Amino acid sequence: MSHRGVVALLTGMDASTQTPSDIPTALAALSAAGVTAAPPLEAAVTDAQWLVYASSGVTRTGTLGALGAAIPQQTFGLDREWFNVVPLGGGRVAFQRGDLLTVGEVLPDGSCVDVRDNHQVPINHSLVAVGADMVISYLVQTGPHGYVGRAIIGRIRPDGAYVQLSESHLWDFWTHIVPVQDGLVLFYNAETRLAATGRVTPDGGFADLQNHPGFDPWTHVLPAADGTLFFFHKPSGAAATGRVEADGGFTNLRSGTPFLGGWGFTPTRDGRMLIAPPQGGQLVARFPVDGWLADARPVAGRVPPGAVFVR
């Protein structure tokens, strides 16, 4: 990843607090959508750690505390123009551009170290982490009847080495490829509103499971730590949740719940959801609780836009 000074702290981060007038309106909107208020202190979860990478190479790290405090850790320079930045869990992150895939690790203090550079890996438009060590490289191509996808499944070993496990699979065109759990994957095409499920096996195989036509239009499909999926249509504010079953079936958990258009949602890796209402400020809630958001509280400070949670 060629940090070029990763140990040198470049700049501080904006840790400004929320504007008080931003938060009551957002909490009222969440309450109208069935989201409960913040839990007692003993019900809080542990800290989560985030990373924000800019194409200029400037990278920032920080934590989102159990009680909702966003604390900056470090700011440093990485190489420019990484196209895919994909958390693998446990602090490890895959960075890819072209046929170069570098595995790095964000340490608990917020610094980042190289683990391994991998050359001549499959070129893709999206890299999807399926568990801690399996990845799908998905490349969109133009076929005689429209777009199609080419997928290659690989493993990232503990030493950071990438190992290609499969030949190229010919898949349909999907706008969203979402890991669920235990190798299950949900595929969704926002244009046709068709969804499908499949399973990646530990040896790099892939099994088609079930098709699910007639999904609502969604702009975002976000996975929770336990495999629950959060569906959101940003322009209208419609939201729903569901679960992929072991046989590839799909169970609706919550639907028809309106938010406001323009809200933003980012799942953590510790059972929470970071929420950015359009009027400003941020909140964090537990997710899922009975298939929905619960125990919302304001965030003190700010997690920068574009953050991904690495642990």
Secondary structure, DSSP 8 states (H G I E B T S, - for coil): ---SSTTS-----------TTHHHHHHHHHHHTT--B---GGG----EEEEEE-TTSEEEEEEE-TTSBEEEEEEEE--S--SEEEEEETTEEEEEETTEEEEEEE-TTS-EEEEEEE-S----SEEEEETTTEEEEEEEEEETTEEEEEEEEEEE-TTS-EEE-S--EEE---SEEEE-STTEEEEEETTTTEEEEEEE-TTS-EEEEEEE------SEEEE-TTSEEEEEETTTTEEEEEEE-TTS-EEEEEEEEE--TT-EEEE-SSSEEEEE-TTS--EEEEEEETTEEEEEEE-BS---TT-EE--
